Amino acid sequence: MSRGLLSLLAVTCAVAVGNVYFPQAVSPLVAAGLGVSPDSAALVVTATQLGYTAGIFLLVPLGDRFPARRLVVTLLTVTGAALLAAACAPSLTYLAGASLLAGVATVVAQLVSPLAAGLAAPDRRGAVIGVLLSGSTGGMLLSRALAGVLGDRFGWRAPYLAAAAVALALAALLAFTLPRIAPGARRPYGRLLAEPLRLLLAEPELRRSAFYQATVFGAFSAVWTGVALLITGPEYGMGAGAAGTLALVGAATMVCTPLAGRLVDRRGPDRVNTVCLTGALAAAPVLAAGSLGGTAGLAALVAGTLLLDVAMQSGMTANSARVQALRADARARLTTAYMICAYLGGGAGSWLAARIHARAGWPGVCLLAAVLCALALARHLLHLARSRPAPPPGEAVPPSGEAAPPPGEAVPPPGETTPHPGEAAPPYRPRRSPRPGETPARRR
């Protein structure tokens, strides 16, 4: 796959993911523009995210049935039309309905990932997935900032118009640049919807990767839910915008995920998972120091959220590379199963964090994050222990503390020693079998 096509696919991921997150930045402007309460305007954000979750379940499995170019271009076109309808919505009800449709259709990033994994060489698959995740992260961060600027200057409809124009232009460009790839599955739609669950039950590596991502993403969501409550609480007394500014530390993951992808290609996903899960667990005590307040507490929050963001996104690169390598004919359905588990974990983490914060405050949220990351790390270490190869039959195992001999070097029999470097080896004398009635001679 060429660098130009990879860059275009990364931009596609950024645009698709950005459509899910930019409504968060213009929600207060929607409330003022349509004359509704802020709580009611938040329905637009909820509708977009619900639509996105439904789209992952209903549409992403179709990537294994229909040609990728036709499906991606169609969904981007529907996304642009839905965003255009949202920009022209006369009321909150129409806006929520158009946002729901836009959320369902803007699942292109989940289709691009298996498409790119199929186009990339096996020894570059991790690097390609890392670049795509970097694009998704950039879209999530930049869409909020750009939507806020456009909304403040031109009103809440301007971000929707801009997003619609970008989606439609990207659809036209991809219609001529994406390669033609024949679909791999010709199953009925109902079977395609049930297939992610079957794959989850049949593929141990899919279950393991999904468990890692669900637990760590649950910790990630719990921390960011608790950060908003901590920043606006009595410890800091800041506004909600301060939490959004703190989220910009996640921009570092745009640099780290491509590096993590290259490490996956060189060292394998398990080694990258070991580092990332350890880093995610180490972030919990750093974040707990945020309850101190003041400059020291704020510095702990910045360091802890940065460490957690990098660990979560880099670990996702390793997990995605492992999942995409399982079955070439079912990559879209594998992605569906993996992402549904991840979002279920994230939703559970946010739900638990809100309730734990009400009872135990910020330290309780950090403890929840630590427990979730510890579960993932324990599962990973158990897998490494079980998958450690046993020595071949007949090969001597050195006692604890002794190094194993190099490959090809003979192991001396018990009681015999090997010569030191520089010494001549004693002549080889084969053992003579004792004759009948003869007592075996004792070795000296």
C-alpha positions in Angstrom: 0.0 0.0 0.0 1.4 3.4 -1.0 2.0 6.2 1.5 -0.5 8.4 -0.3 -3.3 5.9 0.1 -2.4 5.3 3.7 -2.5 9.1 4.4 -5.9 9.3 2.7 -7.3 6.5 4.8 -5.9 8.1 8.0 -7.7 11.4 7.0 -10.9 9.3 6.4 -10.7 7.9 9.9 -10.1 11.4 11.3 -13.2 12.8 9.5 -15.4 9.8 10.4 -14.5 9.8 14.1 -14.6 13.6 14.3 -18.3 13.5 13.3 -19.0 11.6 16.5 -17.3 14.1 18.8 -17.7 17.6 17.4 -21.4 17.9 18.6 -20.1 17.9 22.1 -18.4 21.2 21.5 -21.5 22.9 20.0 -24.1 21.6 22.4 -24.4 24.8 24.4 -24.7 26.8 21.2 -27.5 24.5 20.0 -29.3 25.1 23.3 -29.1 28.9 22.8 -29.9 28.8 19.1 -33.0 26.5 19.4 -34.2 28.0 22.6 -34.0 24.7 24.7 -32.3 23.8 27.9 -28.7 22.6 27.9 -29.9 19.2 29.2 -32.2 18.9 26.2 -29.5 19.9 23.8 -27.3 17.1 25.1 -29.8 14.7 23.5 -28.0 15.5 20.2 -24.7 14.2 21.5 -26.5 11.1 22.9 -28.3 10.4 19.6 -25.0 10.6 17.7 -23.2 8.2 20.0 -26.1 5.7 20.1 -26.2 5.8 16.3 -22.5 5.1 16.1 -22.8 2.1 18.4 -25.8 0.8 16.3 -23.8 1.4 13.1 -20.9 -0.7 14.4 -23.3 -3.6 15.0 -25.5 -3.2 12.0 -23.2 -2.0 9.2 -19.6 -2.9 9.9 -20.2 -6.7 9.3 -21.2 -5.8 5.8 -17.6 -5.1 5.0 -17.1 -8.8 4.6 -20.0 -9.0 2.1 -19.9 -5.9 -0.1 -17.0 -4.3 -2.0 -15.1 -2.0 0.3 -15.1 1.0 -2.1 -18.8 0.9 -2.7 -19.6 0.6 1.0 -17.2 3.3 2.2 -18.3 5.8 -0.5 -22.0 5.1 0.2 -21.7 5.6 3.9 -19.7 8.8 3.6 -22.4 10.1 1.2 -25.2 9.2 3.7 -23.1 10.8 6.5 -22.8 14.1 4.5 -26.5 14.1 3.6 -27.4 13.6 7.3 -25.1 16.3 8.5 -26.5 18.7 5.9 -30.0 17.9 7.2 -28.8 18.5 10.7 -27.5 21.9 9.7 -30.9 22.8 8.3 -32.9 21.3 11.2 -35.7 23.7 12.4 -36.1 22.1 15.8 -34.3 19.8 18.3 -36.4 16.8 17.3 -35.3 17.0 13.7 -31.7 17.7 14.7 -31.6 14.7 17.0 -33.0 12.5 14.2 -30.5 13.7 11.7 -27.7 13.2 14.3 -28.8 9.6 14.9 -28.6 8.9 11.1 -25.2 10.6 10.9 -23.9 8.5 13.8 -25.1 5.2 12.2 -23.4 6.0 8.9 -20.2 7.5 10.1 -18.7 4.1 11.0 -16.3 4.3 8.1 -13.2 4.2 10.4 -14.2 0.7 11.5 -14.4 -0.4 7.8 -11.1 1.3 6.8 -9.1 -0.6 9.4 -9.8 -4.1 8.1 -9.5 -2.8 4.5 -6.0 -1.4 5.2 -5.0 -4.5 7.1 -5.8 -6.6 4.0 -3.9 -4.2 1.7 -0.8 -4.0 3.9 2.0 -6.6 4.0 2.0 -8.8 7.1 5.2 -7.3 8.4 3.8 -3.7 8.1 0.3 -4.4 9.4 1.0 -3.0 12.9 2.5 0.2 11.5 -0.5 0.7 9.2 -3.0 0.2 12.0 -1.0 2.7 14.2 -1.2 5.4 11.5 -5.0 4.9 11.2 -5.4 5.1 15.0 -3.3 8.3 15.0 -5.7 9.7 12.4 -8.7 8.7 14.6 -7.2 10.4 17.6 -6.5 13.6 15.7 -10.0 13.7 14.4 -11.4 13.3 17.9 -9.3 16.1 19.3 -9.3 18.6 16.3 -13.0 18.2 15.6 -13.9 19.6 19.0 -11.6 22.5 18.7 -12.6 23.4 15.1 -16.3 23.1 15.8 -15.9 25.4 18.8 -14.2 28.1 16.7 -16.7 27.9 13.9 -19.6 27.8 16.2 -18.5 30.8 18.2 -18.1 32.8 14.9 -20.9 31.7 12.7 -23.3 29.9 14.9 -24.0 26.2 15.7 -25.0 25.3 12.1 -21.6 26.2 10.6 -19.8 23.1 12.0 -22.5 20.8 10.6 -22.2 22.5 7.2 -18.4 22.2 7.2 -18.5 18.5 8.3 -21.1 17.7 5.6 -18.9 19.4 2.9 -15.8 17.5 4.0 -17.6 14.1 4.1 -19.1 14.6 0.6 -15.8 15.7 -0.8 -14.0 12.8 0.7 -16.6 10.4 -0.7 -16.0 11.7 -4.2 -12.2 11.4 -3.8 -12.4 7.8 -2.5 -14.7 6.8 -5.3 -11.7 7.2 -7.6 -8.7 6.3 -5.4 -9.8 3.2 -3.4 -8.8 -0.1 -5.1 -11.4 -2.6 -6.1 -11.5 -5.5 -3.7 -13.9 -8.4 -4.1 -15.9 -9.3 -1.0 -15.0 -12.5 0.8 -18.3 -13.6 2.3 -21.7 -14.2 0.6 -23.7 -14.9 3.7 -27.2 -13.7 4.4 -27.4 -10.5 6.4 -28.9 -12.2 9.5 -26.0 -14.6 9.6 -23.5 -11.7 9.3 -25.1 -10.0 12.3 -24.7 -13.2 14.4 -21.2 -14.0 13.2 -19.3 -11.6 15.6 -20.7 -13.5 18.6 -19.7 -16.8 17.0 -16.2 -15.5 16.3 -15.9 -14.3 19.8 -16.7 -17.8 21.1 -14.5 -19.6 18.6 -11.4 -17.4 18.6 -9.4 -17.3 21.9 -7.1 -14.6 20.6 -10.1 -12.4 19.8 -11.5 -12.9 23.3 -8.1 -12.1 24.9 -7.7 -8.9 22.8 -11.3 -7.8 23.5 -10.8 -8.4 27.2 -7.7 -6.2 27.3 -9.3 -3.4 25.4 -12.6 -3.6 27.3 -10.9 -3.3 30.7 -8.3 -0.7 29.8 -10.9 1.4 27.9 -13.2 1.0 30.9 -10.4 2.5 33.1 -9.8 5.2 30.5 -13.5 6.2 30.4 -13.8 6.0 34.2 -10.8 8.4 34.6 -12.1 11.0 32.2 -15.6 10.8 33.7 -14.0 11.4 37.1 -11.7 14.1 35.9 -14.6 16.3 34.8 -16.2 15.9 38.3 -12.8 16.6 40.0 -11.9 19.7 38.0 -15.3 21.3 38.5 -15.4 20.3 42.2 -14.2 22.1 45.3 -10.6 20.8 44.9 -10.0 23.0 41.8 -13.2 25.0 41.2 -12.6 25.3 37.4 -15.0 25.3 34.6 -16.0 22.5 32.3 -13.7 24.0 29.6 -10.7 23.1 31.8 -11.4 19.4 31.4 -11.5 19.8 27.7 -8.2 21.6 27.7 -6.7 18.8 29.8 -7.9 16.3 27.2 -5.5 17.9 24.7 -2.7 15.9 26.3 -4.0 13.0 24.3 -2.5 14.6 21.2 0.7 12.8 22.2 -0.9 9.6 21.2 -0.9 10.8 17.5 2.9 10.3 17.7 3.0 7.2 19.9 0.6 4.9 18.0 2.6 4.8 14.8 5.7 3.9 16.9 3.8 1.3 18.7 2.6 -0.2 15.4 6.2 -0.5 14.2 7.1 -2.2 17.5 4.3 -4.7 17.0 5.7 -5.6 13.6 9.2 -6.1 15.0 8.5 -7.6 18.5 5.0 -8.9 18.2 1.8 -7.7 19.9 2.3 -9.5 23.2 5.5 -7.6 24.1 3.8 -4.3 23.3 0.8 -5.3 25.4 3.1 -6.1 28.4 4.5 -2.6 28.3 1.1 -0.9 27.7 -0.8 -2.8 30.4 2.0 -2.1 32.9 2.0 1.6 32.0 -1.8 1.8 32.3 -1.6 0.3 35.8 1.2 2.6 36.8 -1.0 5.6 35.8 -3.5 5.0 38.6 -1.3 6.0 41.5 -0.1 9.0 39.6 -3.6 10.1 38.9 -4.5 9.6 42.6 -2.2 12.4 43.5 -4.5 14.7 41.6 -6.7 14.8 44.8 -4.0 17.0 46.4 -5.2 20.0 44.4 -3.2 23.0 43.4 -0.2 23.0 41.0 1.1 19.6 42.3 -2.3 17.9 41.8 -2.8 19.4 38.4 0.7 18.3 37.3 -0.2 14.7 38.5 -3.4 14.8 36.5 -1.6 15.9 33.3 1.1 13.2 33.8 -1.3 10.5 34.7 -3.8 11.1 31.9 -0.9 11.3 29.4 0.4 8.0 30.5 -3.0 6.4 30.5 -3.9 7.8 27.0 -0.6 6.6 25.5 -0.9 3.2 27.1 -4.5 2.7 26.0 -4.0 3.8 22.4 -0.7 1.9 21.9 -2.3 -1.2 23.5 -5.2 -0.8 21.1 -2.7 -0.9 18.2 -1.3 -4.2 19.4 -4.8 -5.7 20.0 -6.1 -4.6 16.6 -3.0 -6.1 14.8 -3.6 -9.4 16.6 -7.3 -9.4 15.7 -6.8 -8.5 12.0 -4.3 -11.3 11.6 -6.8 -14.0 12.7 -8.9 -14.5 9.6 -8.5 -12.6 6.3 -12.1 -13.5 5.2 -13.8 -12.1 8.3 -11.9 -9.0 9.3 -14.9 -6.7 9.4 -16.8 -9.1 11.6 -13.8 -9.5 13.9 -13.6 -5.8 14.1 -17.3 -5.6 15.0 -16.9 -8.1 17.9 -13.8 -6.4 19.2 -15.2 -2.8 19.1 -18.5 -3.8 20.7 -16.6 -5.3 23.6 -14.5 -2.2 23.9 -17.5 0.2 23.9 -19.3 -2.0 26.4 -16.3 -1.8 28.7 -16.0 2.0 28.2 -19.7 2.4 29.0 -19.4 0.3 32.1 -16.4 2.3 33.3 -18.1 5.6 32.9 -21.3 4.3 34.7 -19.2 2.9 37.6 -17.1 6.0 37.9 -20.0 8.3 38.3 -21.4 6.2 41.2 -18.1 5.6 42.9 -17.2 9.3 42.7 -20.4 10.1 44.6 -19.4 7.8 47.5 -15.6 7.6 47.5 -14.5 10.6 45.5 -11.5 10.8 43.1 -9.4 8.2 45.0 -12.2 5.7 44.5 -12.2 6.3 40.8 -8.5 5.8 40.6 -8.9 2.6 42.6 -11.4 1.4 40.0 -9.0 2.2 37.2 -6.2 0.3 38.9 -8.4 -2.8 39.5 -9.5 -2.8 35.8 -5.9 -2.5 34.5 -4.7 -5.1 37.0 -7.3 -7.6 35.7 -6.0 -7.1 32.2 -2.3 -7.3 33.2 -3.0 -10.5 35.3 -4.8 -12.1 32.3 -1.9 -11.2 30.1 0.8 -12.6 32.4 -1.2 -15.8 32.8 -1.3 -16.1 29.0 2.5 -15.6 28.8 3.1 -18.2 31.4 0.9 -20.8 29.7 2.3 -20.1 26.3 6.0 -20.5 27.3 7.3 -23.3 25.2 8.4 -26.5 27.0 11.8 -28.0 26.3 11.9 -30.8 23.6 11.8 -34.4 24.9 15.2 -35.5 26.0 16.7 -32.0 26.4 18.3 -31.4 29.7 16.9 -28.5 31.7 19.6 -26.5 33.6 19.2 -26.1 37.3 17.8 -22.8 38.6 20.4 -20.1 38.3 22.5 -21.8 35.6 22.5 -20.7 32.0 21.3 -23.1 29.3 24.0 -24.3 26.9 24.1 -22.7 23.5 22.2 -24.5 20.7 24.2 -27.4 19.3 26.4 -27.8 22.3 26.3 -31.1 24.0 25.3 -31.3 27.7 27.9 -33.4 29.8 26.6 -36.4 31.7 26.0 -35.9 35.5 29.3 -35.9 37.4 31.4 -34.7 34.4 32.6 -31.2 34.0 33.2 -29.2 30.9 36.7 -27.7 30.4 37.3 -24.0 31.0 38.1 -21.8 28.0 41.7 -22.4 27.0 41.9 -25.9 28.4 42.2 -29.0 26.3 39.2 -31.3 26.4 40.0 -34.8 27.9 40.0 -37.6 25.4 36.7 -39.3 24.9 36.6 -42.8 26.4 33.4 -44.8 25.7 32.0 -46.6 28.6 32.3 -50.3 28.5 29.3 -52.4 29.5 30.0 -54.8 32.4 30.3 -58.4 31.6 28.0 -61.0 33.2 28.9 -61.3 36.9 31.2 -58.3 36.8 30.6 -55.4 39.2 30.5 -52.0 37.4 33.6 -49.9 38.1 33.0 -46.7 40.0 33.7 -43.6 38.0 36.5 -41.4 39.3 
